[in-house]
Amino acid sequence: LDSRTLEPRQTVTVGDMPAEVTFSQDGRYAFVANGDSNSVTVINVVTKAVEKTVPVGANPVGAWPGNDGLMYVDNEDGKSLTAINSGTLEVARTYGLGFTPAMAATAPNGDLWVTDTDNGKLIFFAAGTTTRQGELATGAGAHGITFSADGATAFVTNQAAGTLSVVEVATRTIRKTLTV
């Protein structure tokens, strides 16, 4: 879109039921989750050309940039997570979760944090592996994750509970829960 007029400037064809558009950490690529195509379309931000379409799990909703060069795709119906290398655009690994993921984020130490929206929890995986390290109950409908600039605190939105969990990253404990 033209940022001033909001008129379309170019159309890029992607898969069926595009859900969210996110960007690689370096801003080079846009990732479009195609829910009904079970794929992610990767678009070159400069040329607006499709670089690749990557097959992923069932009903991908978003691709979340990690600080490790990977994009983490939450496959909601597949109850899995697909990690795509944002440099090679190849699947690096797949996490069989057994729950509906809402979002994934890499902690400052590189560990992967995934929200389990079905059970209102955060699930922790060791950096660079599919090894599950533990979990933390946050609230019903656990969804978004972000970290403070200093990396000491994480914030988790719990959509069904109407709360925000404030998590101490070092101990993986809830410091406070705020009603929102």
C-alpha positions, 0 to 999 in steps of 0.5 A: 500500500502507499503509506499516504493514500493507502491505495494498493501499489502491488499485489503478491499472490500467496496461499489460501487464507493468509493470516498474519504477515511478520518480518524476519529479524533483519527485515529482509523477508516478509513471512505470510502464514497460509492457513488453508494451504499449510504453508508459509510464503516468503516474500523479498521485501525489496523486490516484492517477489515470492522467494519461496513457499515453505510447507509447514503443519496444519493451519499456520497462523503466524511466523514469529522471529527468534533472536536465533535467525529462525522464524517460528510458525505456530501451526494451530490445528497441527498442534506443532511449531515449525522453525524456518531458517530465515537465511536459507528458508529451509525448515530447521526443525519441527516441534510436536507440541500436543497443544495449540500454540499461540506464539513463540519467542526466544528468551535472551539466553536462546531458550524457546518459549511457547504459549500453550493457549489450550492450557494457559501455560508457557512451555520452555524448550532448550536453545536450539533443540526440541528438548522440553525443559518445563512449563509455567501456568500463566492464565487461560488463553495464554497468547502473546510473549515479549521481553523487556529491553534488559531481558530480565522480565517477560510479559504474557497476555492471557486473552481468556483470563483478561490478564497479563503475567509478569514473569521473572526470566531468570527463575521462570516464576510469575512476579505479578499478574495484572488484570487488563 
